[in-house]
Amino acid sequence: MQDARIRLFAACLLSAAAFISISGAVAAFVWWLVFTPRLGCIRHRMAVLAAFVLFCLVSLVIVLSGGDGFSYLVRMTAILLVGTWLYADSSPGDFPALGTWLLGPKRGFELGMIAGMAMQAADGLGDDFTRIRIASAQKQLPWGIRSVISAGRVLVHDALVRAEEMAELLAVRGYRDGGTCCPRFCTPFFDILAGTCAGAAFLVAWIPVSAFFILYR
């Protein structure tokens, strides 16, 4: 999807649909199957798998406590898939352009720049985690919960150091607030169709399933 505005709009609608009802989650999953590269849009599969395992554990706890764990699992899985697509489909410069278009050249540019830097930091964390796994395998070190915790502490520390260095670099270069950005968006027919179908999925989340059978009759 080329238009960042429709991409964000579709992601918000699909996430809201999945959160509202299980029918909305199914509709969001169908949208994900039709309009995305499916598994091809998942960059960090181990992280996605870990999140899915966590959702399974939480849903099991909900079932044991007497709740509807299956509904929780379906909804959160749909939201996770939509989030991975939004993350993979984003391009450098999308967030500053989108923020400027929404909120103007001052506040919008700042928020967009922060979002873009956060996405860049997330990419860096994923790459660093992969390097840690490769180094552990080469040294034949056991990989368990302690190793994950230690790696997480190193990654968080490095992320904070990079953020501080970036802030100092912006200050040295004289950045204060706002910026110059002339957003331009390309809106092909595919993006319009995908955005319309995302809106339809949001409507499905509000319509009870029984209503479809009434209309059918």
C-alpha positions as protocol buffer text, in pm:
chain_id: "A"
residue {
  index: 1
  type: MET
  ca { x: 0 y: 0 z: 0 }
}
residue {
  index: 2
  type: GLN
  ca { x: 158 y: 327 z: -115 }
}
residue {
  index: 3
  type: ASP
  ca { x: -61 y: 591 z: 48 }
}
residue {
  index: 4
  type: ALA
  ca { x: 44 y: 629 z: 413 }
}
residue {
  index: 5
  type: ARG
  ca { x: -287 y: 800 z: 498 }
}
residue {
  index: 6
  type: ILE
  ca { x: -499 y: 507 z: 381 }
}
residue {
  index: 7
  type: ARG
  ca { x: -254 y: 262 z: 537 }
}
residue {
  index: 8
  type: LEU
  ca { x: -289 y: 418 z: 881 }
}
residue {
  index: 9
  type: PHE
  ca { x: -665 y: 461 z: 838 }
}
residue {
  index: 10
  type: ALA
  ca { x: -706 y: 96 z: 741 }
}
residue {
  index: 11
  type: ALA
  ca { x: -488 y: -25 z: 1028 }
}
residue {
  index: 12
  type: CYS
  ca { x: -692 y: 175 z: 1282 }
}
residue {
  index: 13
  type: LEU
  ca { x: -1022 y: 47 z: 1144 }
}
residue {
  index: 14
  type: LEU
  ca { x: -905 y: -315 z: 1133 }
}
residue {
  index: 15
  type: SER
  ca { x: -761 y: -303 z: 1484 }
}
residue {
  index: 16
  type: ALA
  ca { x: -1082 y: -147 z: 1617 }
}
residue {
  index: 17
  type: ALA
  ca { x: -1290 y: -409 z: 1433 }
}
residue {
  index: 18
  type: ALA
  ca { x: -1086 y: -692 z: 1582 }
}
residue {
  index: 19
  type: PHE
  ca { x: -1117 y: -540 z: 1928 }
}
residue {
  index: 20
  type: ILE
  ca { x: -1493 y: -488 z: 1907 }
}
residue {
  index: 21
  type: SER
  ca { x: -1607 y: -841 z: 1821 }
}
residue {
  index: 22
  type: ILE
  ca { x: -1489 y: -1177 z: 1704 }
}
residue {
  index: 23
  type: SER
  ca { x: -1670 y: -1129 z: 1371 }
}
residue {
  index: 24
  type: GLY
  ca { x: -1466 y: -811 z: 1323 }
}
residue {
  index: 25
  type: ALA
  ca { x: -1150 y: -1006 z: 1402 }
}
residue {
  index: 26
  type: VAL
  ca { x: -1238 y: -1264 z: 1138 }
}
residue {
  index: 27
  type: ALA
  ca { x: -1309 y: -987 z: 887 }
}
residue {
  index: 28
  type: ALA
  ca { x: -974 y: -826 z: 968 }
}
residue {
  index: 29
  type: PHE
  ca { x: -800 y: -1159 z: 919 }
}
residue {
  index: 30
  type: VAL
  ca { x: -969 y: -1207 z: 581 }
}
residue {
  index: 31
  type: TRP
  ca { x: -860 y: -855 z: 484 }
}
residue {
  index: 32
  type: TRP
  ca { x: -504 y: -942 z: 586 }
}
residue {
  index: 33
  type: LEU
  ca { x: -514 y: -1253 z: 367 }
}
residue {
  index: 34
  type: VAL
  ca { x: -643 y: -1064 z: 64 }
}
residue {
  index: 35
  type: PHE
  ca { x: -458 y: -730 z: 70 }
}
residue {
  index: 36
  type: THR
  ca { x: -118 y: -811 z: 221 }
}
residue {
  index: 37
  type: PRO
  ca { x: 172 y: -1043 z: 129 }
}
residue {
  index: 38
  type: ARG
  ca { x: 62 y: -1253 z: 429 }
}
residue {
  index: 39
  type: LEU
  ca { x: 368 y: -1423 z: 582 }
}
residue {
  index: 40
  type: GLY
  ca { x: 590 y: -1216 z: 357 }
}
residue {
  index: 41
  type: CYS
  ca { x: 512 y: -902 z: 559 }
}
residue {
  index: 42
  type: ILE
  ca { x: 639 y: -1054 z: 885 }
}
residue {
  index: 43
  type: ARG
  ca { x: 995 y: -930 z: 933 }
}
residue {
  index: 44
  type: HIS
  ca { x: 1080 y: -1072 z: 1275 }
}
residue {
  index: 45
  type: ARG
  ca { x: 903 y: -1406 z: 1285 }
}
residue {
  index: 46
  type: MET
  ca { x: 1050 y: -1514 z: 1618 }
}
residue {
  index: 47
  type: ALA
  ca { x: 914 y: -1202 z: 1787 }
}
residue {
  index: 48
  type: VAL
  ca { x: 571 y: -1257 z: 1632 }
}
residue {
  index: 49
  type: LEU
  ca { x: 579 y: -1623 z: 1737 }
}
residue {
  index: 50
  type: ALA
  ca { x: 674 y: -1525 z: 2092 }
}
residue {
  index: 51
  type: ALA
  ca { x: 384 y: -1278 z: 2104 }
}
residue {
  index: 52
  type: PHE
  ca { x: 145 y: -1546 z: 1975 }
}
residue {
  index: 53
  type: VAL
  ca { x: 265 y: -1792 z: 2242 }
}
residue {
  index: 54
  type: LEU
  ca { x: 206 y: -1524 z: 2504 }
}
residue {
  index: 55
  type: PHE
  ca { x: -147 y: -1471 z: 2373 }
}
residue {
  index: 56
  type: CYS
  ca { x: -207 y: -1846 z: 2393 }
}
residue {
  index: 57
  type: LEU
  ca { x: -94 y: -1855 z: 2757 }
}
residue {
  index: 58
  type: VAL
  ca { x: -314 y: -1559 z: 2849 }
}
residue {
  index: 59
  type: SER
  ca { x: -612 y: -1712 z: 2670 }
}
residue {
  index: 60
  type: LEU
  ca { x: -555 y: -2038 z: 2860 }
}
residue {
  index: 61
  type: VAL
  ca { x: -559 y: -1848 z: 3189 }
}
residue {
  index: 62
  type: ILE
  ca { x: -881 y: -1677 z: 3083 }
}
residue {
  index: 63
  type: VAL
  ca { x: -1040 y: -2013 z: 3000 }
}
residue {
  index: 64
  type: LEU
  ca { x: -936 y: -2160 z: 3335 }
}
residue {
  index: 65
  type: SER
  ca { x: -1085 y: -1859 z: 3513 }
}
residue {
  index: 66
  type: GLY
  ca { x: -1416 y: -1908 z: 3332 }
}
residue {
  index: 67
  type: GLY
  ca { x: -1380 y: -1645 z: 3060 }
}
residue {
  index: 68
  type: ASP
  ca { x: -1387 y: -1658 z: 2681 }
}
residue {
  index: 69
  type: GLY
  ca { x: -1023 y: -1724 z: 2606 }
}
residue {
  index: 70
  type: PHE
  ca { x: -1086 y: -1826 z: 2245 }
}
residue {
  index: 71
  type: SER
  ca { x: -1236 y: -1486 z: 2162 }
}
residue {
  index: 72
  type: TYR
  ca { x: -937 y: -1314 z: 2319 }
}
residue {
  index: 73
  type: LEU
  ca { x: -693 y: -1526 z: 2119 }
}
residue {
  index: 74
  type: VAL
  ca { x: -869 y: -1461 z: 1788 }
}
residue {
  index: 75
  type: ARG
  ca { x: -892 y: -1086 z: 1846 }
}
residue {
  index: 76
  type: MET
  ca { x: -534 y: -1039 z: 1961 }
}
residue {
  index: 77
  type: THR
  ca { x: -400 y: -1255 z: 1677 }
}
residue {
  index: 78
  type: ALA
  ca { x: -584 y: -1040 z: 1423 }
}
residue {
  index: 79
  type: ILE
  ca { x: -449 y: -720 z: 1582 }
}
residue {
  index: 80
  type: LEU
  ca { x: -99 y: -869 z: 1584 }
}
residue {
  index: 81
  type: LEU
  ca { x: -117 y: -953 z: 1213 }
}
residue {
  index: 82
  type: VAL
  ca { x: -244 y: -605 z: 1126 }
}
residue {
  index: 83
  type: GLY
  ca { x: 36 y: -452 z: 1330 }
}
residue {
  index: 84
  type: THR
  ca { x: 305 y: -661 z: 1159 }
}
residue {
  index: 85
  type: TRP
  ca { x: 168 y: -555 z: 818 }
}
residue {
  index: 86
  type: LEU
  ca { x: 168 y: -187 z: 917 }
}
residue {
  index: 87
  type: TYR
  ca { x: 522 y: -217 z: 1048 }
}
residue {
  index: 88
  type: ALA
  ca { x: 653 y: -396 z: 739 }
}
residue {
  index: 89
  type: ASP
  ca { x: 472 y: -176 z: 486 }
}
residue {
  index: 90
  type: SER
  ca { x: 597 y: 154 z: 631 }
}
residue {
  index: 91
  type: SER
  ca { x: 869 y: 340 z: 443 }
}
residue {
  index: 92
  type: PRO
  ca { x: 1121 y: 601 z: 566 }
}
residue {
  index: 93
  type: GLY
  ca { x: 963 y: 944 z: 566 }
}
residue {
  index: 94
  type: ASP
  ca { x: 604 y: 822 z: 594 }
}
residue {
  index: 95
  type: PHE
  ca { x: 553 y: 934 z: 952 }
}
residue {
  index: 96
  type: PRO
  ca { x: 687 y: 1292 z: 918 }
}
residue {
  index: 97
  type: ALA
  ca { x: 478 y: 1336 z: 603 }
}
residue {
  index: 98
  type: LEU
  ca { x: 170 y: 1190 z: 766 }
}
residue {
  index: 99
  type: GLY
  ca { x: 215 y: 1392 z: 1083 }
}
residue {
  index: 100
  type: THR
  ca { x: 260 y: 1714 z: 888 }
}
residue {
  index: 101
  type: TRP
  ca { x: -51 y: 1639 z: 683 }
}
residue {
  index: 102
  type: LEU
  ca { x: -256 y: 1573 z: 997 }
}
residue {
  index: 103
  type: LEU
  ca { x: -132 y: 1832 z: 1248 }
}
residue {
  index: 104
  type: GLY
  ca { x: 72 y: 2086 z: 1056 }
}
residue {
  index: 105
  type: PRO
  ca { x: 442 y: 2161 z: 1007 }
}
residue {
  index: 106
  type: LYS
  ca { x: 523 y: 2214 z: 1374 }
}
residue {
  index: 107
  type: ARG
  ca { x: 353 y: 1970 z: 1608 }
}
residue {
  index: 108
  type: GLY
  ca { x: 277 y: 1718 z: 1335 }
}
residue {
  index: 109
  type: PHE
  ca { x: 633 y: 1711 z: 1206 }
}
residue {
  index: 110
  type: GLU
  ca { x: 768 y: 1654 z: 1557 }
}
residue {
  index: 111
  type: LEU
  ca { x: 530 y: 1368 z: 1631 }
}
residue {
  index: 112
  type: GLY
  ca { x: 598 y: 1215 z: 1290 }
}
residue {
  index: 113
  type: MET
  ca { x: 973 y: 1239 z: 1342 }
}
residue {
  index: 114
  type: ILE
  ca { x: 944 y: 1073 z: 1683 }
}
residue {
  index: 115
  type: ALA
  ca { x: 736 y: 791 z: 1535 }
}
residue {
  index: 116
  type: GLY
  ca { x: 985 y: 745 z: 1252 }
}
residue {
  index: 117
  type: MET
  ca { x: 1277 y: 733 z: 1496 }
}
residue {
  index: 118
  type: ALA
  ca { x: 1088 y: 478 z: 1706 }
}
residue {
  index: 119
  type: MET
  ca { x: 1039 y: 256 z: 1401 }
}
residue {
  index: 120
  type: GLN
  ca { x: 1407 y: 288 z: 1318 }
}
residue {
  index: 121
  type: ALA
  ca { x: 1496 y: 193 z: 1676 }
}
residue {
  index: 122
  type: ALA
  ca { x: 1266 y: -110 z: 1654 }
}
residue {
  index: 123
  type: ASP
  ca { x: 1446 y: -224 z: 1340 }
}
residue {
  index: 124
  type: GLY
  ca { x: 1778 y: -181 z: 1518 }
}
residue {
  index: 125
  type: LEU
  ca { x: 1660 y: -382 z: 1819 }
}
residue {
  index: 126
  type: GLY
  ca { x: 1551 y: -668 z: 1595 }
}
residue {
  index: 127
  type: ASP
  ca { x: 1884 y: -673 z: 1412 }
}
residue {
  index: 128
  type: ASP
  ca { x: 2078 y: -660 z: 1740 }
}
residue {
  index: 129
  type: PHE
  ca { x: 1875 y: -946 z: 1884 }
}
residue {
  index: 130
  type: THR
  ca { x: 1951 y: -1156 z: 1575 }
}
residue {
  index: 131
  type: ARG
  ca { x: 2324 y: -1084 z: 1614 }
}
residue {
  index: 132
  type: ILE
  ca { x: 2309 y: -1189 z: 1981 }
}
residue {
  index: 133
  type: ARG
  ca { x: 2145 y: -1517 z: 1885 }
}
residue {
  index: 134
  type: ILE
  ca { x: 2410 y: -1581 z: 1618 }
}
residue {
  index: 135
  type: ALA
  ca { x: 2693 y: -1502 z: 1861 }
}
residue {
  index: 136
  type: SER
  ca { x: 2544 y: -1735 z: 2125 }
}
residue {
  index: 137
  type: ALA
  ca { x: 2513 y: -2015 z: 1870 }
}
residue {
  index: 138
  type: GLN
  ca { x: 2873 y: -1969 z: 1754 }
}
residue {
  index: 139
  type: LYS
  ca { x: 2999 y: -1980 z: 2112 }
}
residue {
  index: 140
  type: GLN
  ca { x: 2771 y: -2276 z: 2185 }
}
residue {
  index: 141
  type: LEU
  ca { x: 2615 y: -2103 z: 2482 }
}
residue {
  index: 142
  type: PRO
  ca { x: 2283 y: -2232 z: 2618 }
}
residue {
  index: 143
  type: TRP
  ca { x: 1984 y: -2018 z: 2526 }
}
residue {
  index: 144
  type: GLY
  ca { x: 1712 y: -1989 z: 2787 }
}
residue {
  index: 145
  type: ILE
  ca { x: 1516 y: -1745 z: 2999 }
}
residue {
  index: 146
  type: ARG
  ca { x: 1828 y: -1604 z: 3164 }
}
residue {
  index: 147
  type: SER
  ca { x: 1989 y: -1545 z: 2826 }
}
residue {
  index: 148
  type: VAL
  ca { x: 1678 y: -1368 z: 2698 }
}
residue {
  index: 149
  type: ILE
  ca { x: 1665 y: -1145 z: 3007 }
}
residue {
  index: 150
  type: SER
  ca { x: 2034 y: -1059 z: 2975 }
}
residue {
  index: 151
  type: ALA
  ca { x: 1995 y: -985 z: 2604 }
}
residue {
  index: 152
  type: GLY
  ca { x: 1691 y: -768 z: 2677 }
}
residue {
  index: 153
  type: ARG
  ca { x: 1885 y: -563 z: 2931 }
}
residue {
  index: 154
  type: VAL
  ca { x: 2165 y: -506 z: 2680 }
}
residue {
  index: 155
  type: LEU
  ca { x: 1918 y: -408 z: 2407 }
}
residue {
  index: 156
  type: VAL
  ca { x: 1734 y: -161 z: 2631 }
}
residue {
  index: 157
  type: HIS
  ca { x: 2062 y: -5 z: 2745 }
}
residue {
  index: 158
  type: ASP
  ca { x: 2184 y: 33 z: 2387 }
}
residue {
  index: 159
  type: ALA
  ca { x: 1851 y: 183 z: 2280 }
}
residue {
  index: 160
  type: LEU
  ca { x: 1869 y: 445 z: 2557 }
}
residue {
  index: 161
  type: VAL
  ca { x: 2229 y: 529 z: 2464 }
}
residue {
  index: 162
  type: ARG
  ca { x: 2134 y: 572 z: 2098 }
}
residue {
  index: 163
  type: ALA
  ca { x: 1838 y: 793 z: 2189 }
}
residue {
  index: 164
  type: GLU
  ca { x: 2061 y: 1015 z: 2403 }
}
residue {
  index: 165
  type: GLU
  ca { x: 2319 y: 1041 z: 2124 }
}
residue {
  index: 166
  type: MET
  ca { x: 2049 y: 1128 z: 1871 }
}
residue {
  index: 167
  type: ALA
  ca { x: 1910 y: 1400 z: 2101 }
}
residue {
  index: 168
  type: GLU
  ca { x: 2258 y: 1548 z: 2143 }
}
residue {
  index: 169
  type: LEU
  ca { x: 2315 y: 1539 z: 1768 }
}
residue {
  index: 170
  type: LEU
  ca { x: 1988 y: 1724 z: 1701 }
}
residue {
  index: 171
  type: ALA
  ca { x: 2074 y: 1983 z: 1965 }
}
residue {
  index: 172
  type: VAL
  ca { x: 2422 y: 2038 z: 1819 }
}
residue {
  index: 173
  type: ARG
  ca { x: 2273 y: 2091 z: 1474 }
}
residue {
  index: 174
  type: GLY
  ca { x: 2041 y: 2357 z: 1612 }
}
residue {
  index: 175
  type: TYR
  ca { x: 1708 y: 2173 z: 1593 }
}
residue {
  index: 176
  type: ARG
  ca { x: 1441 y: 2338 z: 1807 }
}
residue {
  index: 177
  type: ASP
  ca { x: 1089 y: 2250 z: 1694 }
}
residue {
  index: 178
  type: GLY
  ca { x: 898 y: 2187 z: 1374 }
}
residue {
  index: 179
  type: GLY
  ca { x: 1047 y: 2136 z: 1033 }
}
residue {
  index: 180
  type: THR
  ca { x: 1001 y: 2176 z: 661 }
}
residue {
  index: 181
  type: CYS
  ca { x: 812 y: 1890 z: 499 }
}
residue {
  index: 182
  type: CYS
  ca { x: 596 y: 1895 z: 188 }
}
residue {
  index: 183
  type: PRO
  ca { x: 399 y: 1568 z: 201 }
}
residue {
  index: 184
  type: ARG
  ca { x: 305 y: 1409 z: -128 }
}
residue {
  index: 185
  type: PHE
  ca { x: 97 y: 1094 z: -145 }
}
residue {
  index: 186
  type: CYS
  ca { x: 37 y: 853 z: -430 }
}
residue {
  index: 187
  type: THR
  ca { x: -310 y: 696 z: -416 }
}
residue {
  index: 188
  type: PRO
  ca { x: -355 y: 406 z: -660 }
}
residue {
  index: 189
  type: PHE
  ca { x: -686 y: 226 z: -702 }
}
residue {
  index: 190
  type: PHE
  ca { x: -562 y: -71 z: -499 }
}
residue {
  index: 191
  type: ASP
  ca { x: -519 y: 151 z: -193 }
}
residue {
  index: 192
  type: ILE
  ca { x: -870 y: 292 z: -232 }
}
residue {
  index: 193
  type: LEU
  ca { x: -1013 y: -60 z: -263 }
}
residue {
  index: 194
  type: ALA
  ca { x: -819 y: -182 z: 40 }
}
residue {
  index: 195
  type: GLY
  ca { x: -930 y: 116 z: 248 }
}
residue {
  index: 196
  type: THR
  ca { x: -1293 y: 66 z: 148 }
}
residue {
  index: 197
  type: CYS
  ca { x: -1277 y: -302 z: 243 }
}
residue {
  index: 198
  type: ALA
  ca { x: -1120 y: -207 z: 577 }
}
residue {
  index: 199
  type: GLY
  ca { x: -1420 y: 19 z: 638 }
}
residue {
  index: 200
  type: ALA
  ca { x: -1649 y: -273 z: 549 }
}
residue {
  index: 201
  type: ALA
  ca { x: -1466 y: -491 z: 801 }
}
residue {
  index: 202
  type: PHE
  ca { x: -1525 y: -226 z: 1066 }
}
residue {
  index: 203
  type: LEU
  ca { x: -1898 y: -228 z: 986 }
}
residue {
  index: 204
  type: VAL
  ca { x: -1905 y: -607 z: 1010 }
}
residue {
  index: 205
  type: ALA
  ca { x: -1773 y: -578 z: 1365 }
}
residue {
  index: 206
  type: TRP
  ca { x: -2083 y: -380 z: 1465 }
}
residue {
  index: 207
  type: ILE
  ca { x: -2340 y: -599 z: 1287 }
}
residue {
  index: 208
  type: PRO
  ca { x: -2440 y: -919 z: 1472 }
}
residue {
  index: 209
  type: VAL
  ca { x: -2384 y: -1239 z: 1280 }
}
residue {
  index: 210
  type: SER
  ca { x: -2755 y: -1325 z: 1313 }
}
residue {
  index: 211
  type: ALA
  ca { x: -2840 y: -1013 z: 1114 }
}
residue {
  index: 212
  type: PHE
  ca { x: -2675 y: -1162 z: 808 }
}
residue {
  index: 213
  type: PHE
  ca { x: -2903 y: -1466 z: 828 }
}
residue {
  index: 214
  type: ILE
  ca { x: -3206 y: -1236 z: 861 }
}
residue {
  index: 215
  type: LEU
  ca { x: -3100 y: -1045 z: 551 }
}
residue {
  index: 216
  type: TYR
  ca { x: -3043 y: -1371 z: 370 }
}
residue {
  index: 217
  type: ARG
  ca { x: -3394 y: -1486 z: 444 }
}
